[in-house]
Amino acid sequence: MRPFTLALMLMCTGLLHSVAQASERAEQGWQLIEQGAMIVDVRTPQEFADGHLDNAINYPLSELDTYLANVDKDVHIVLYCRSGNRSGQAYQYLQSQGFTNIHNAGGLVEMQQVK
């Protein structure tokens, strides 16, 4: 097999795996939301104003510690942002602070497409 063809096949396989993982995390996010989880959008207020999930609360990543300081660490929280990057950072931060029931559901569009 030619090196270019092999590289292209590996890249496509990686992309398909990423898409499957993304859909999986969004689906799991919706399941948790249906069970009553708090929905936290960690994007900026402007991004939130441009569109967000129903019942989502806007706690920007840069201010997350302030907003969640008095929240029970056992509450179920579903995090999302634009692409899943900031919600991943929020997940890591909350985990380091002792939160035990958190889930990074990825990006807004990803969540909307799965619903």
N, C-alpha and C positions, 0 to 999 in steps of 0.2 A: 504494500500500500504506500502511496506517495506521502511524504511528510505533510504536505499541505492538506491533503484529504483527511489524514488522521487528525490533524489539529482542528480542522473544521468540524469533524464528527465529535470530537471531545468537547469543543466549545458548544455545539448544539445540545449535546447531552447535558452539559452543565446548566445551560439556559432552561431547558425543560425541567430539570431538577429544581432550580430556583423558583420557577413559576409554580410548580407543584407544592413546594414548601410554603410559598407565599399564600397560596389559596388555602392551604391547611391551617396556617396561623390565623387567617381571617375567619375561616369557618369555626375554629375553636373559639375565637373572640365572640362571634355571634351566639354560640351556645352558652357561653358564660353570661353574656348580656341578657339572654332570655331567662337565665336563672337568677337575674337580679343584680349582676355586677355593676359597679360604678363605672361609667365610661368617661375617661379622661383624655382630652385632646391636648397634646403638649406643644402645639404650634403657637405662633404669635397671635395676639388678639386680632390683627388684620386678616391673617389667614383664616382664623375661626369665623370672622364676620363674613368672609367670602363664601362660606359653606362649611357645614359640619354635620355629624350624625345627630339624629334626634336624641334628646336627653343627655347629650355630652356636656361635660363641664370643661371650660377652658382654663387649664393650669399650665401656662407656658413653662417649658423646660427650665428656663433661667430662674424661675420663681417657684419651682416645684416644692422645695423644702419649706417655704413659707405656707403654701396652701395645704400641704399634707401633714404639717407638724402636729395637728390635733386629731388626725384620723386614726382610727383603730388599725393597728398593723395586721390584723387578721381579715379585714374587709376585702372582698373580691374586687379587684380593679383591672379593667381592660384599658390598655394604653394604645393610642394611635397618633400618627402625625401625617406628614406628607408622603414619606417613602418607607418608613419603618426605622430610619436611622435615629432620629431623636427619641422615638418611643423606646428604642433599644437602649439608648443612654439613660432614659428615665427608668427603665426596668432595672438596669445595673445599679443605679443610684438607690432606688427604693429597696432593692434586695440588700444592699449594703447597710441600709437603715433598719433592717429587720422586718420588712413587709414580706409576708409569706404567700399571699394569694394574688399574684400579679401576672399579667399576660400581655406580651407585646403582640398586638393584632396586626401590626404593619401600617400601611398607608390608608388614607381616606378613600381613594379611588379603589384600591384593592378591597377594602371592606364593602364599598358600595357595589362592586361587581359581583361579589360572592352572595350578597343578600338577594 
